[in-house]
């Protein structure tokens, strides 16, 4: 007989009230019995067996225990009374087995455990599996079966190890499925930005494993709505949600209509409410609710939303009867919700509830290496819309890619800018071929648009960095210039990035450039530093 190293082998299982009872008297040795057969295996030495049984089967348990001792004298037999109120009730069986498992003194460093799943109802077998898979039991599954034709009373056995890391083929398949999930969230776009790819991989894991709210932040046009829809599709594909995807821009919900749109109202709740209305939260039951621009919600709506998230119930406007709605939530915003909390316009408890999983989507200018694969994605969408091939000639494509990578290409509208410019060039192209002239025209159009969108009213105020007395000492000319410099610094990740934008023409005339030094000198004239501009002192 084989042993498993120096560890003792322990079998845990349920008494088979039918199969273990086969045969009377000496005839019982002529039939295969699943529990007794374990101890008749030539290559399996069992040091101890823990046999679970109902009070009504005490006599059978004692007889089976005696038979085990007769075929395997070295095996210690332990009999345990358990009470299944209903052996086909999943909750009852699972909780009963869990109680036993939690009270059992497992010693995995000294013993290996085999959980016999052949006996008991199918419900019990499933529960044994779940307890092993969740690691409540540090062991493997043991399956026994009779020989074909029932020729041997010993039968056969198979040990099933749930440690997937030991199985390369299964492990690689799981990795491939995970990759497919990640590619699914990216719509198949071969993005190259390392930080973005890592973030999407984590979102994929969270989407599959968690029902907790997800908060997606980032600038307008960065793809928050698109990502939320892809998360829903992934969850639906994995049967993790059954209901609809309900998306609403909270910026469109104003005044009294906001409460009614979200939570619904009863008939006669207010003037004009001639019929009852189900709100968006009810529509999202068993599905996913995407609240874009959640920072635009009023404080009353925020309080109701928090209650709905935590209690799965809410009251429609004018109703005393609660409505049950179990939905999963994704919230999106381009605002700093923490600042809104400090300013009293966003509830701190709601932010804490939706901030468990928070992801900041970078703007397109912070993912310039991803512009080219996204360009191909936009072209493919245009082809499907137009019904014919659309492409760049080689020189035109190179010209557009070079333009997209320039530091003064702001991409302030992010993917909305990219989508719009591809649509314009594709529409104006003859025969679906985008040439250099179209690219040049489009580049100029984008430059002008970005320049207009960054006019004076969009620039940061100087009172974030200076006292009123200090501002009066700065010439108007310097104030206007300084606000533009501050805006570019705040949009840039590093001082070098900001310097390249600010000195984008003069630097080309120098044999060697030190944009960071030039910018540092300029800021020091006003007692400022790049680091300070990244974190205003207000």
N, C-alpha and C positions, 0 to 999 in steps of 0.2 A: 504493500500500500504506500501511496505517496503522501507526503505531508507538505504543507505550505511553509517552508523555512522553519523558523522556530515558533511561529504563531500558532495558536490553537484555532481550530475551525468550529464555528458555532452556527447551527441552522435554526432559524426562527420561522415558524409557519403556523397556519391554522389546521386544526383537525378536520379531515375530510369526512363529513358525517354520512356520506354515501359510499364513496370509493374506498375509504379506509375501513368500511364495515363489511366489505365483501367476504362471503364465505363464513361458515360456522364450524367450530371445532377445528379439527385438523385440515378440513377443506379450505380454510382461509389461506393456507400456504400454497394452494394451487392457483391462486389469482394474484394479479398485480395490484398492489396497494401503494398509492403514490407516496405516502409518508414512510412506510416501512421499507419501500424499495430504495430509498436514499441510502440506507445503512447496509444494503446488500451489494453496493458498488465496490468492485475490487480496487479501484484507483481513487477512492474518496474516503478519507478518514475523518470522521466527525467526532470531536471531543465532547460537544454538548449540544443538546437540542432543547429549544424552548417551544413547547407545544401549547397553543392557545385554544381554548374550547369553552363552550357554554356549560352552565350548571347541569343542564338536562343531559349532557353527554359525558358525565363523569365516569360512568362505567366503561364506555367505549374508549375514553382517553386512557384509563388505567390499563385496559387490555392492550391497546396499541403501544403504550409505554413499555409494558412487559415484553411484547414482541420485539421492540427495538433493542432492549437489553439482552434478549436471547440471541439475536443475530450479531450484535455489536456490544459485547460486555464492557468494553472500555468507554462507551459513550454514556455520559451523565444525562439523565432525562429530567427536565423540569416541566411541570404541568401548571398552567395558569388559567384561572377562571376569568372570562370576560363576558360582558353582557351586550349583545347586539339587540337593541329594541326592534329593529327591522333590518335584516341582513341585506335588503335591496335599497335601503335609504342611504344615499351617498353621504349626506352630512353626518348621519349617525355613525356609519361605519368608519368614516375618516376620523372623526373626533375620538371614537373609541380606540382605534389603533394608535392615533397620535398620543393619547393619554398613556398608553402602554409604553410607547417608544420613548416619551419624555421622561418616564420614571425608570427606564431600564439603564443599568450602569455600563454603558458601552466603554470598552477599552481598546480602541483601534490600534494602539501601539503594541498590544499584546495578543489580540485576537482578530481574525478575519470573520466577517459575517455574511452568511448566505440566506437570503429571504426566499422561502419556498412559496411560489405564487401559483402552483398547480391546484391547490385545494381552496375551498371557499367559493363564494359567488364571484361573478365577473366584477361586481362593484368592489369587492375586497381586493381582487387582483389589481384593479386600477389604482386603488388607494395605496397598496404596497409599492407600486411603481412610483407614484407621486412622492411618497415619503422618501424613497431612495433617491429619486431625481433631485429633490430639494435638499438632500443631504441631512435630513433628520435621522436617517439610518446610514452609517458609514460602511455600506456594504454593497454586494452585488446581488442580482436576482438569480434564483435557482429554479429551473423548469425541469420537471420530470415527465416522462411519457412511457407507455408500454411498448414492448417490441411489436413489430408487425405480426399479426396472428396471435398475439398474447402468449408467445412461446416461453418467455422468461418472466418469472415473478419479480425479478429485480428491475427490469425495464431499462430505460436510458435516462441520462440527465444532461443538461446544458447549463452552463454558467454564463449569465449575461452581465457584462460590465458596462455601466452607464458612463464611464469616463471617456468622453468623446475624443479627448486629446490623444488617446492611444490608437485611434483609428484614422490614419492619414486620409483615406478616401472620403470618409464622412466629414472630417475636419475641413478638407479642401473644398468640399461641396458647400459647407456652411459659409466659408469665407467667400466663395463665389456668389452665394445668395446675398451676402452682406454687400458685396461690391455692386451687385445688380440693384440693390436697394439704393445705394449711394448714387449710382448712375441714373436711377429713376428720378431721384430728387433734383438732379442737375439736368434733367431732360435729355440725357445722353451727350451733353456738351463736355468735351474733353478739356475742362478748365485746368490751368497750370499754376494758379496761385496756391502756394502750399498751405497758408493759413486758412484760406477759404475752403479748400478741400478737406482739411482736418475738421473744420467746423461742420461741414455737411455730413461727414462720417458720423460725428457725434449726434447730430440731429436725427440721423437715420436710426441710431440705436435707441435714442430717447423716444422717438415716435412709435417704435415697435414695442418697447418695454414699459412705457409709462402712459398713464392717462392724465397726468398733471398738466396744468396750463403751461403754455409756451409763450414767451414774450420775444417778439422779433423787432428789433430797433434798427434804425438806419435811415439815410436820407431818402427823400421822395424819388421814386423811380429805381431804387436799388433792387427791387424784386421781392418785396415782402409779400404782396398778394399772390404772386406766382408760386413762391415757396410754400405758402400756407395751403394752396390748392394741391400742390404735389404731395405734401404731407398727408392731406386727406385721402388722396388717391392711393398712396402707399398703405395707409391704415385700412382703407376699404378693401384693397387687394388682399390684405392679410386677414380679412374678416374681423378687424378690431373695432370697426364702427359699422353700423347697419343703416343709419339715417342719412340725411342730406348734408351737403356742404352749404352752409348759409353764411354769406359774406355781407358785411355792411360797413360803410364808411361813416364813422361816428361824427365826422365833421358835418354831415348832412342832417343830423338829428338835432333839431333846435326846439327849445321851449317845451310846451306841453306835449307836442307830438312825439318827442324823444321817448318819454316813458311809455306811451301807448305803442309805439313801433317796436320797442324791445320786449315789453312784458304783456302787451295786449290790453284790452279793456272790456268791461261788461257793458251790456246795453244800458243806455241812460247814464253812463258814468260822467258825461259832460255834454254840453250843448252840441248837437250834431251826431252824437253816438247812438244812432238809431238801431244798430245791430252790434252784437258782440264781435270782438276781433281777437284772433290768436296772434300773439307777438312772435318776434323772431326767435326768442328762446324756446318757445313751444315748437316752432318749425324745426329747430335744430335737435330735437330730442333723439337720442341714440345716434346722433351724428356729430358734426364738428361745426362750431360757431367761430367765425373769424371776425373779430372787431378791429378793423383798421382805424388808425388814429384814435385809439382809446383815450388819449389825453384830452380829447375834445368833449368827453362826456361830462355832464354836470355832476355835482356832488350827490344829489339825490339818486340819480341813475347809478352812480358808482356804489352807493350803499345797497341798493336793490341787487345789483349785479354780484356783489360780494356775498350776500345772503344766498343767492341762487347757486353760486359756485360751491359754497360750503354745505348748504342744507339740501340742495337739489330741489328746492321748492321756491316759489315766489307768488306774490299776489298781483293779479292784473289790476289795472286802474279801476277803482270803484267796486271791487269785488272783495267779499269776506272769505271766499273759498280759495285755499291755496291750490296752485297748479304744480304738478310734478314734472320736472324736466331734467333728465340726466344727459348732459352734453359734454363734449370735450371742447376746451377753449384755446384758441390761439389769438393773442393780442398783438397788434402792430402799432408802431408810433415812430415819428421822426423827431419827437420832442424828448427833452431830458426830464423824465418823470420824477427823478429825485429832486430836481430844482422846483418842479411843480408842487411836490410835497412840502418843500420848505416855504413856498409861496402860498400854501393853503388852498391850491386849486386841484389837488389830487390826494386821495385818501392814502395815508401811509399803510393801513392794514390791507387795502386792496393791492397796493404795489407789492407788499410782502407776499401776498397769496399768489400773484401771477408771475413773480420773479424767481421761482424755483429754477426754471430753465430759461435763461436769457441769452439771446444771441444778437450780436451787432453785425448787420450786413454791411460790408464795405461798399463805398461808392465805386463807380466804374473807373474813376481816375486813380483809385488806389489798387486797381486790379488790371493795369494796362496790358499785362501779358495775356489776359483773358479776352481782350477785345477781338482778336482775330478768330478764335473758335466761336465766339458769340456772333460775329459777323456772318460766319458760315451758317449758323443756326437761323439767323434772321433771313438770309437768302433762301434757305429751304422753306421757311414759312411763306415767303413772298411767292415762291414757285408754286406752292400748293394753292395759294389764293388766286394767282393769275392763270394757272393751268399750263404754264410753259416754263422752260429753262431760263434762269436769270443768272448771269455771272459777270465778273470783271475781266477785262483783258489784263495781261500780266503787268504792264506798266501802271495801269489805273489802280490795280489792287495794291501794288507796292506803294504808290503815292498815298493812297488812303491809309494804309497801315502806318506809314511814316508820320502822317498828320495826326493820327490817333494817339501816337506815342509821345508827341511833343508835350512839354510841361505846360505850355500855355493853351493846350486843348483841355478845357475845364470839365467837359462832360457833366455840367451842372444838373442836367435832367437825367443823367445816368442812362439806363437802358431805354428810357423813353426817347432820349435824343438819338440813340443808335437805331432804334426801330424806325423812327420818323425819317432819318436821313437815308436809310436803305430803301424805304418805301418811295421816297421822292426820286432817288436815282433810278430805281427799277422802273418806275412809271414813265420817266422821261427817256429811258434807254430805247434805242431802235433795235428791234429783233432780240430783245433781252440781253443785249451786250452793253455793259457799263464801261464807258471810255474815260480817258484822262480829262477831257473837257468837262464832263459831268461831275467828276470827282473834284476838280478845281472849283467849280461853281458851288458845289455843296459845302466844301471846306470854308469858303468865304461866307456863305450863308450862316454856318454854325458859329464862326468867329463873331459875326455881327450880333447874332442872337445872344451869345454868351456875354458879350460886352454890354449889351443893353440890360441883361438880367443882373449885372453887377454894378448898377449905377449907385449913386451916393446913398439912396435910401436903404440899400441893402448892406451898407458897411457898418461895422461895429462902432458903437459910441465911445468917445474918449473917456467918458466918466467911469468906465469900467476900470481905468488904469490911473486916472489923475483926479485930484480934487478940483472943485470949481475954480479955486484961486490959481492952481497950476495951469489950467486950460486957458485962462485969460492972458497968460504970459506967452502963449504959443501963437505965432502968426497964423492967419486964416489959411494961407498957402500951405504952410507946414501941417496944419490940422487935416486938410483934405488929403494931402499926400500920405500922411501918417496913418490915416484910417484905412487907406487902400493897402499899405504895407502890412498893417495888423491883420487885415482880412486874409491876405495871402499866407501869412505866417500861421494863422489859425487853421487854414485848410491844408497845410503841408505837414507831413509826418516828421521831416527833419529840417534843420536850418539850411542844409545844402539844397534840398528840394525847393525851398522858398527862394533862396538866392538865385537859383537857375531861372526861376520864373521872373524875378524882379530885374535881373540883369541879362535878359535873354538876347539882347542885341549887342550890347557893349562887350559881353564876354566873348563873342565870336571874333572880335578884333584883337584879342590878347593871345599871346603865345602860351601863357599859363594863366589859369584862373583860380581864384580863391573866393568863391561867392559867399561862403560862410563868413569869412573875415570882413568882407565889405558890408554885409548885412549887420554883423555884430557892431561894427563901428557906427553905422547909421543909427541903430537902436540906442546905443550908449549915449548919443547926443541928447536923448530925451529920458535918460535914466531907466531904460527898459532892457529886458533880456528876452531872448526867444522862449526860454522856459517859462517866463512869467506870462507871456502872451498865450501859451497853451493852457495856463491855469489862472484866469483873471482874478484879481483880488477884490473886484467890485468896490 
